[in-house]
Amino acid sequence: MPKSALEFAESNKANALAELKDFLRIPSISTLPEHTGDVRRAAQFVADELKRIGMENVRLIETQGHPLVYADHLHAAGKPTILCYGHYDVQPPDPLDEWLTPPFEPTERDGNIYARGAVDDKGQLWMEVKALEALLQAGPLPVNIRFLAEGEEEVGGEGIAAYLKEHPEELKCDVALVCDTELFAPDLPTLCVGLRGMIYTEIEVRGARTDLHSGMYGGAAPNPFVALSQVIAKLKDEDGRILIPGIYDGIDAPTAAELAAWKSLPFDEEHYRETEVGSSVLTGEPGYSVLERTWARPTLDVHGMPGGFTSAGAKTVIPAKALAKVSLRLVPGMTPADTFEKLKGYVASIAPKGVSIEVRMIHSGEPIVVGTDNRFVQAATDAMRAVFAKETVFVRGGGSIPVVGDFARQLKVPTVMMGFGLPDDNLHAPNEKFNLSNFYRGTESIVRFFALLGA
């Protein structure tokens, strides 16, 4: 183990945190056009740091959207090549009034750093950069490294997917490292070995040619919001079971060994309900545990219904159109294309009279389960055990990281998902945070992971 690299990482903590704060101050919100310049500024920030620490061939790769950041260091003859992945874009910070401190003014509080992107994924990307810096300070890298960061993960990752499909030879590697997941519980080293896929859609309902006065036309003109509500109400039953015909056909259930392992995890359903969800009860399909419902079952959610009159006061309008943003999470055995066709066909079949409905795909990602019987997972397990002094557990994640499926399909390599967030880090929500001890332990774990693979 390169002792000098670990010593450098330890002595460089203050600098690493100061740099991370500068990174977090950049509002790189990929979904909002007014922040296009900020997204590019974040990309350049990463590129400049990679160049400074000694990575080679550093460049921005233009895409149809936001740029990729590439770098490499390929001088470890006979050693494996690791593709380090992260994303520098972030979610919008809304609702702003729920943040205790401004989302782009990183603030230390109770051993955490609070900011949009702190854990998803700027803080975890920065762990990879700081691990590389520590190893480069100690001498030649023990493995070959390719580094690839994207600025569109939060909006579907189309740019990186196209680049992987068109230029797989430029990213040739033996394994991908993704640091964009979480520990199952504090102080419990965790590797994520499965992710749900997703389709994110818009359902638009149109009624009259233009907005109408409800006093003059109410009772005769179709109301798109009422029609949309009727459609949404028929997508799931009261128990949370999706009503789209055929949606559950052919899905792959978790193995008996996986289910047994999940039951052994330190999971308190009541604590989860109270501290993470914050609702009076938990909902979902009967007959499945919370972990099964969030990791291994398809789900459908409505994210917003923009349109009509939403300002203060009253306006008696029948809107001409209504819109809902609806996503489905997919599990192995499902594909985005097939699921979208089933959703589209079912919505058409239940459309109320007097309106027209269009269902549009915004973005999608494949579900993925990765194997654990390989030297890369073993090295990650050993590295985290050395840092946490506990055995590593294997879990699935309920979210989606589309690029993991792309790595499997286009590069034909496994992915090690070694993340250091916590379940209560509020990613995508107000007061997002990253535990600072996990930021430092994550950096050390990555240093050890690379060293073990190069031994």
Salt bridges, closest charged atoms under 4 A:
GLU7 OE2 - LYS3 NZ 3.89
GLU10 OE1 - LYS13 NZ 3.18
GLU19 OE2 - ARG52 NH2 3.93
GLU19 OE1 - LYS130 NZ 2.62
ASP22 OD1 - ARG25 NH1 2.68
ASP38 OD2 - HIS35 ND1 2.79
ASP38 OD1 - ARG41 NH2 2.98
GLU49 OE2 - ARG52 NH2 2.77
GLU49 OE2 - LYS130 NZ 2.64
GLU56 OE1 - HIS75 NE2 2.82
GLU62 OE1 - ARG40 NH2 2.69
ASP89 OD1 - HIS87 ND1 2.98
GLU105 OE1 - ARG25 NE 3.90
GLU108 OE2 - LYS21 NZ 2.62
ASP120 OD1 - HIS87 NE2 3.07
ASP120 OD2 - HIS428 NE2 3.02
GLU133 OE2 - ARG52 NH2 2.87
GLU133 OE1 - LYS130 NZ 2.68
GLU153 OE1 - HIS87 NE2 3.33
GLU154 OE1 - HIS428 NE2 3.19
GLU169 OE2 - HIS167 ND1 3.95
GLU170 OE1 - ARG59 NH2 3.74
GLU170 OE2 - HIS167 ND1 3.56
ASP180 OD2 - HIS87 NE2 3.30
ASP187 OD1 - ARG441 NH2 3.01
GLU202 OE2 - LYS325 NZ 2.52
GLU202 OE1 - ARG360 NH2 2.88
GLU204 OE2 - ARG206 NE 3.12
GLU204 OE1 - ARG360 NH2 3.56
GLU258 OE1 - ARG396 NH2 2.77
GLU270 OE2 - ARG273 NH2 2.48
GLU285 OE2 - ARG241 NH1 3.32
GLU285 OE1 - ARG297 NE 2.90
ASP338 OD2 - LYS342 NZ 2.98
GLU341 OE2 - LYS344 NZ 3.66
GLU358 OE1 - ARG360 NH1 3.07
ASP382 OD1 - ARG385 NH1 2.98
GLU391 OE2 - ARG385 NE 2.98
ASP406 OD1 - ARG409 NH2 2.67
ASP424 OD1 - LYS433 NZ 3.12
ASP425 OD1 - LYS433 NZ 2.63
GLU432 OE1 - ARG116 NH1 2.74
GLU444 OE2 - ARG448 NE 2.93
